[in-house]
Each structure stands twice: as structure tokens, then as C-alpha cells.
């Protein structure tokens, strides 16, 4: 895991997709994130704007559970809390109504 906490750090990957979770608590943020990345290609870099204080813990845990790569916080010109992740090729789906639970193997989501 690489964190990009220095705003001058040019290694922070540019986003292919931005998910704005401003004002959302983590479960709602993960529901939005799950919906926004549905159908996105592996290796897509996603920047997540997340103001929930639990996001720096929850996002890496969710990435670990699903198989996406958590890249860490990234600098933001508007000084918002932004975290980057890269979508994994073999990522596991989560339930549409419960982002902390893996989807059933039959694809039903139950």
C-alpha cells in the first residue's frame, strides 16, 4: 500500500473515475462506490471523496475483502479528503444491499 500524503507527490495516479461521497457515512459511501464501479474495467483508478472519519479504515478493509488495490490518500486541489484505489481483475462482487458482504456465487447477490 502506498500513501500519497505530500501534495507535491506526482506519483499519485490520475483518476479514471471519481466517486463523490461527501457527507455520506461509510455504508452509504460503499453502496455508492459499488454502484459507480459496476462494469468498470480492471485497473481503473478510482478516486473516492470521503468525509466520513472512518473512511481511512473502511476503504482499505473493503478493498482487501473484495480484491481491489487500495492506493491510499491522494492530494486534492480543493483540500478534500480523497482516497485512491485500483480495481482488481479478479475482484469479488458484494451484495447490492450490503457492501460488507460478498455476493452469492450464483450471481444472485443473496
Helices and strands as residue ranges (DSSP letters): E 17-21, H 26-37, E 45-50, H 55-66, E 69-74, E 82-86, E 94-95, E 98-102
